[in-house]
Amino acid sequence: MGAASRPAPVDSSRNPARRSPRTPAARGYAGALPIVPVRARGLTVEGADGRRYLDCLSGDGTLVLGHNHPVVLAAIRDALASDAPLNAPESATPVKEAFLSELLHTLPSDLADGARVRFCAPSGAQATQTALELVRSATGRTPVALCFYGGADPADAQLGTSAALFVDPLRGESDCGGDPDNSAVLAPDPWMRGLRYLAAARSIPLIADETRTGVARTGAFWAVDHSGITPDVMVLSRAVAAGLPLSVVVHRDSLDTEQPGTPAAPFRGNQLALAAGAATLAHVRTHGLATRAAALGARMLSQLDSLRAEFSCIRRVRGQGLMIDVEVRPPEADTTPEPSETAAPAAPATRLTSTPFHHSHHSLRAYPGAEAGRGLAVAVQRACLERGLIVGLDGPRADVLRLLPPLTITDEQAAAVLDRFADAVASVSHTPAAPDARSPFS
């Protein structure tokens, strides 16, 4: 990132919505950065304005090794230099076999033994659809989506004759309509084990959606590893190929009942994505980055939670590994104290929801001063950006700051992230935020 090749500075502050005129208004990630990123390496992004930023969004969590990690770049270059076809959907290429070998190394052994792997169109949603079609074909029934919502004995669920149980290990964010306030907290281990027992007792396949939690993000290679359960089907995407488009469904061979000729996605043999994925999985596994994410994430959560004593606008700090949420709310908006959620959640005790699988959106649950909460979060996000820190804005009320640093973040970089975040909160905590404030990413 030498200064000699640096492009002419751009004052991005004068054009905070700098993006292509073709970009739609509805955007699910962070929209367009109010900078023009021209270089990136690891945690650092450099803009055309010459400034450097610590990127705690990591491509919406897809870049588990950070930007342009050397092992990923080397794998992609080697694949290009080999003159192999860039897309070979049905062929057992060396790159594909290397990816499969690394993937099977990471899976629970009783799933990896005899597992079948389906390469899907390159998105988590399409992988989910593939998994659902798989179990429908195998059972002739309709899957049911389950989520932890306050907890309860999974046996209380009215399952009927379901094709499968579909569960997102993230407490509250599955499509069945769970508690959106717990977006970065895993469902409790006893609940997950109860779900596994229930599925096995009723001979119903269990599908685990690992699109957001996989590849060591939560401090275990897969989120199901925390509870020690083995699902019958796993849906993998996002980080599985270091940000390149790839999605995978792993399932037991007993579910492999579809006939030859079943329509499939044409881009499922992307050799560059497979090469990047094999390199990423191997690096995370051999360098123990799941253990590293668990330890560093716990320290970061503890230090962020300690800020609650200093800044009353920080309502809750929660997360698992290097998936961290900080909810902010003006003190006058709600006087109800919020408990710390940095520790493991208690065993479930109330209820569980089950619905036929469908995609839905959480409705906004209003509280006094909800708009002010969003305005405060936007102000903190903007203050972070001014200090060279990129964080996300999340939650159904847009009052949650999300941190998804790469697993390669160093202790020194983590300290810098926390310092900048604390300084940003301090700078706005005593300044009323406009209710209609716009995110710097919009």
Secondary structure as UniProt FT lines:
FT   HELIX           3..5
FT   HELIX           12..14
FT   TURN            16..17
FT   TURN            21..22
FT   STRAND          37..42
FT   STRAND          44..47
FT   TURN            48..49
FT   STRAND          52..55
FT   HELIX           58..61
FT   TURN            64..65
FT   HELIX           70..81
FT   TURN            82..83
FT   TURN            89..90
FT   HELIX           94..106
FT   HELIX           109..112
FT   TURN            113..114
FT   STRAND          116..120
FT   HELIX           124..139
FT   STRAND          144..151
FT   HELIX           154..156
FT   STRAND          165..167
FT   TURN            171..172
FT   TURN            175..177
FT   HELIX           180..182
FT   TURN            183..184
FT   HELIX           189..201
FT   TURN            202..203
FT   STRAND          206..209
FT   TURN            211..218
FT   HELIX           224..227
FT   STRAND          233..236
FT   HELIX           238..241
FT   TURN            242..243
FT   STRAND          247..251
FT   HELIX           253..255
FT   TURN            260..261
FT   TURN            266..269
FT   HELIX           271..286
FT   TURN            287..288
FT   HELIX           289..306
FT   HELIX           307..309
FT   TURN            312..313
FT   STRAND          314..320
FT   TURN            321..322
FT   STRAND          323..328
FT   HELIX           331..333
FT   STRAND          351..356
FT   TURN            368..369
FT   HELIX           370..386
FT   TURN            387..388
FT   STRAND          389..390
FT   STRAND          392..394
FT   TURN            396..397
FT   STRAND          400..403
FT   TURN            407..408
FT   HELIX           411..428
FT   TURN            429..430
FT   TURN            435..436
FT   TURN            440..441
//
